[in-house]
């Protein structure tokens, strides 16, 4: 016979502890690392990978548009051979190279100058940044039309300003010697603020300790500028290669938007 003291509970009659059931996360939460980049991957496949494969396929075939669709006949590298022998392709390549060098260099220099000016702590910093943001938010087609009207020979604003100082009007988009540079100015005006933002972010992210140590060691402002910008800022803050690709697309689109540029013009 077992005697149980008052106020105690026997082991046999004590209730079993209940198990806590852990709810399983839904499938989308378990695979969130794959679902988040999925829209971007699909867009890249649709607008980059598929067009690239299609372009390569077309370049290796003779494509004919018929009533039933596309008719392709394999020609190998004949299209590439004809392209390299065509003087029009050589002219387009030369003008594209001029565009990339001039536009990218000007955007880098102007963006760097503006970034250094703003980072120096001027009083109207907020106003300058707000004004520089205007070209970025404007769509390219609106910028192209606005500058095309400004370049107009009869009632354009630039020729009006030239008439105030008694200068003859300039055919900005129909003169083969300056049409390319006129379109360059449009791209520089719109793309420079973006380069400015990248360089300004790089300047503001730099620690001030190296600059103070360089000043104590007797380094001149020009030496500090060269080492800080060339060795750190230009390598980490911005890479001009993607912008060169964008400039190439712009120069190929320029004749359709502006109407006055000819690949055979500048000889």
C-alpha positions as CSV (number, residue, x, y, z in Angstrom):
1,X,0.0,0.0,0.0
2,X,1.4,3.4,-1.1
3,X,0.8,6.3,1.1
4,X,0.8,9.7,-0.7
5,X,1.4,12.8,1.3
6,X,-1.2,15.5,1.2
7,X,-0.6,18.1,-1.5
8,X,1.4,15.8,-3.8
9,X,0.4,14.1,-7.0
10,X,1.4,10.6,-7.9
11,X,3.5,10.1,-11.1
12,X,0.9,7.7,-12.5
13,X,-1.9,10.3,-12.2
14,X,0.2,13.3,-13.4
15,X,-0.8,14.6,-16.9
16,X,1.6,14.1,-19.8
17,X,3.1,17.2,-21.2
18,X,1.6,18.2,-24.5
19,X,3.8,18.4,-27.6
20,X,4.0,21.8,-29.3
21,X,3.3,21.5,-33.0
22,X,5.4,23.9,-35.1
23,X,3.5,25.2,-38.1
24,X,5.4,24.6,-41.4
25,X,6.1,27.7,-43.4
26,X,4.2,28.0,-46.7
27,X,6.1,27.0,-49.9
28,X,6.6,30.6,-51.1
29,X,8.2,31.5,-47.8
30,X,10.6,28.5,-48.0
31,X,11.6,29.5,-51.5
32,X,11.6,33.2,-51.2
33,X,15.3,33.4,-52.3
34,X,14.3,32.0,-55.7
35,X,11.0,33.9,-56.1
36,X,12.4,37.4,-55.5
37,X,14.8,37.5,-58.4
38,X,12.4,35.5,-60.7
39,X,10.7,38.5,-62.3
40,X,14.1,40.0,-63.1
41,X,15.3,36.7,-64.6
42,X,12.2,36.4,-66.7
43,X,12.6,39.9,-68.0
44,X,16.2,39.3,-68.9
45,X,15.3,36.1,-70.7
46,X,12.5,37.8,-72.6
47,X,14.3,41.1,-73.5
48,X,18.0,40.2,-73.6
49,X,18.6,36.5,-74.0
50,X,15.9,35.7,-76.5
51,X,16.6,38.7,-78.8
52,X,20.3,38.0,-78.7
53,X,19.8,34.4,-79.8
54,X,17.4,35.5,-82.5
55,X,19.8,38.1,-83.8
56,X,22.6,35.5,-84.0
57,X,20.3,33.1,-85.8
58,X,19.3,35.8,-88.3
59,X,22.9,36.9,-88.9
60,X,23.8,33.3,-90.0
61,X,20.8,33.1,-92.4
62,X,19.3,34.9,-95.4
63,X,16.0,36.0,-94.1
64,X,13.0,36.7,-96.4
65,X,9.6,37.9,-95.3
66,X,6.8,36.1,-97.0
67,X,3.1,35.9,-96.7
68,X,3.5,32.8,-94.5
69,X,6.1,34.3,-92.2
70,X,9.9,34.3,-92.3
71,X,11.8,32.2,-94.7
72,X,15.5,31.5,-93.7
73,X,18.3,30.0,-95.7
74,X,21.6,29.2,-94.0
75,X,24.4,31.3,-95.4
76,X,27.1,30.9,-92.7
77,X,29.4,33.9,-92.3
78,X,28.5,35.6,-95.6
79,X,26.5,38.3,-93.9
80,X,29.5,39.2,-91.7
81,X,31.8,39.2,-94.7
82,X,29.5,41.6,-96.6
83,X,29.2,43.8,-93.5
84,X,33.0,44.2,-93.1
85,X,33.4,45.0,-96.8
86,X,30.6,47.6,-96.8
87,X,31.9,51.2,-96.5
88,X,28.7,52.2,-94.8
89,X,29.5,49.9,-91.9
90,X,33.0,51.4,-91.6
91,X,31.5,54.9,-91.5
92,X,29.0,53.9,-88.9
93,X,31.7,52.3,-86.8
94,X,33.9,55.3,-87.0
95,X,31.1,57.7,-86.0
96,X,30.1,55.4,-83.2
97,X,33.6,55.4,-81.8
98,X,33.7,59.2,-82.0
99,X,30.4,59.3,-80.1
100,X,31.6,57.0,-77.4
101,X,34.9,58.8,-76.8
102,X,33.5,62.3,-76.9
103,X,30.2,61.8,-75.0
104,X,31.7,59.5,-72.3
105,X,34.7,61.8,-71.7
106,X,32.5,64.9,-71.4
107,X,30.0,63.3,-69.1
108,X,32.8,62.0,-66.8
109,X,34.5,65.4,-66.7
110,X,31.4,67.5,-66.2
111,X,30.0,65.0,-63.7
112,X,33.2,65.0,-61.7
113,X,33.4,68.8,-61.7
114,X,29.8,69.1,-60.5
115,X,30.4,66.5,-57.8
116,X,33.5,68.2,-56.5
117,X,31.6,71.6,-56.5
118,X,28.7,70.2,-54.6
119,X,30.9,68.3,-52.1
120,X,32.8,71.4,-51.3
121,X,29.8,72.7,-49.3
122,X,28.3,75.5,-51.4
123,X,25.2,77.3,-50.0
124,X,22.9,76.5,-52.9
125,X,23.7,72.8,-52.9
126,X,20.0,71.7,-52.6
127,X,19.0,74.0,-55.5
128,X,21.8,72.8,-57.7
129,X,21.0,69.2,-57.1
130,X,17.2,69.8,-57.7
131,X,18.0,71.5,-61.1
132,X,20.4,68.7,-62.1
133,X,17.7,66.1,-61.5
134,X,15.4,67.5,-64.1
135,X,17.1,65.9,-67.2
136,X,17.1,62.5,-65.4
137,X,13.3,62.4,-64.9
138,X,12.5,63.5,-68.5
139,X,11.9,60.7,-71.0
140,X,14.4,60.5,-73.8
141,X,11.8,61.1,-76.5
142,X,10.7,64.3,-74.9
143,X,14.3,65.5,-74.6
144,X,14.9,64.6,-78.2
145,X,11.8,66.6,-79.4
146,X,12.6,69.6,-77.2
147,X,16.2,69.8,-78.5
148,X,15.1,69.2,-82.1
149,X,12.8,72.2,-81.9
150,X,15.6,74.2,-80.2
151,X,17.9,73.3,-83.1
152,X,15.3,74.4,-85.7
153,X,16.9,76.7,-88.3
154,X,14.2,79.3,-88.5
155,X,12.5,79.6,-85.1
156,X,14.9,77.6,-82.9
157,X,16.1,79.2,-79.6
158,X,19.8,78.7,-80.4
159,X,19.6,80.6,-83.7
160,X,17.6,83.3,-82.0
161,X,20.4,83.8,-79.5
162,X,22.9,83.9,-82.4
163,X,20.8,86.6,-84.1
164,X,21.1,88.8,-81.0
165,X,24.8,89.0,-81.6
166,X,24.4,89.4,-85.3
167,X,25.6,85.9,-86.3
168,X,24.2,83.9,-89.2
169,X,21.8,81.0,-88.4
170,X,23.4,77.5,-88.1
171,X,21.9,74.4,-89.6
172,X,22.4,72.3,-86.4
173,X,20.8,69.1,-87.7
174,X,21.2,69.4,-91.5
175,X,24.8,70.4,-91.7
176,X,26.8,67.2,-92.0
177,X,29.8,68.7,-90.3
178,X,28.1,69.5,-87.0
179,X,25.0,67.3,-86.9
180,X,26.7,64.6,-85.0
181,X,28.0,67.0,-82.4
182,X,24.6,68.6,-82.0
183,X,23.1,65.2,-81.1
184,X,26.1,64.6,-78.7
185,X,25.2,67.8,-76.8
186,X,21.7,66.4,-76.3
187,X,23.0,63.2,-74.8
188,X,25.5,65.0,-72.6
189,X,22.9,67.3,-71.2
190,X,20.6,64.4,-70.2
191,X,23.2,61.8,-69.0
192,X,25.7,64.0,-67.1
193,X,23.4,64.4,-64.0
194,X,23.4,60.6,-63.6
195,X,27.2,60.5,-63.7
196,X,27.2,63.4,-61.2
197,X,25.1,61.4,-58.8
198,X,27.4,58.4,-58.9
199,X,30.5,60.5,-58.4
200,X,28.9,62.5,-55.6
201,X,27.9,59.3,-53.8
202,X,31.5,58.1,-54.1
203,X,32.9,61.3,-52.8
204,X,30.6,61.4,-49.8
205,X,31.3,57.8,-48.9
206,X,35.0,58.5,-48.6
207,X,36.4,58.7,-45.0
208,X,38.0,62.0,-44.1
209,X,40.9,60.6,-42.2
210,X,43.2,60.0,-45.2
211,X,42.6,63.6,-46.4
212,X,43.5,65.0,-43.0
213,X,46.6,62.8,-42.9
214,X,47.6,63.9,-46.4
215,X,47.2,67.5,-45.4
216,X,49.4,67.0,-42.3
217,X,52.1,65.3,-44.4
218,X,52.2,68.3,-46.7
219,X,50.4,67.0,-49.8
220,X,49.0,69.6,-52.1
221,X,45.3,69.8,-53.0
222,X,46.1,68.6,-56.5
223,X,48.0,65.5,-55.1
224,X,45.1,64.7,-52.8
225,X,42.7,65.1,-55.7
226,X,44.6,62.8,-58.0
227,X,45.1,60.0,-55.4
228,X,41.6,60.1,-54.0
229,X,39.8,60.3,-57.3
230,X,41.9,58.2,-59.6
231,X,42.8,55.4,-57.2
232,X,39.6,55.1,-55.2
233,X,36.7,57.0,-56.7
234,X,37.0,56.0,-60.4
235,X,37.6,52.4,-59.6
236,X,34.8,51.9,-57.1
237,X,32.1,54.6,-57.7
238,X,31.7,54.4,-61.5
239,X,32.7,52.3,-64.5
240,X,32.2,54.0,-67.8
241,X,31.8,50.8,-69.8
242,X,28.0,50.4,-69.4
243,X,27.6,54.1,-70.3
244,X,29.6,53.4,-73.5
245,X,27.1,50.7,-74.4
246,X,24.3,53.1,-73.9
247,X,26.0,55.8,-76.0
248,X,26.3,53.2,-78.8
249,X,22.6,52.6,-78.8
250,X,21.9,56.3,-78.8
251,X,24.0,57.1,-81.8
252,X,22.3,54.3,-83.7
253,X,18.9,55.7,-82.8
254,X,19.9,59.3,-83.5
255,X,19.2,59.4,-87.2
256,X,15.6,58.3,-86.7
257,X,14.9,60.8,-83.9
258,X,16.7,63.8,-85.3
259,X,16.3,63.3,-89.1
260,X,19.4,65.3,-90.1
261,X,22.3,62.9,-89.4
262,X,23.7,60.8,-92.2
263,X,26.2,58.0,-91.9
264,X,27.8,59.1,-95.2
265,X,28.0,62.7,-94.2
266,X,31.3,63.3,-92.5
267,X,34.1,62.5,-95.0
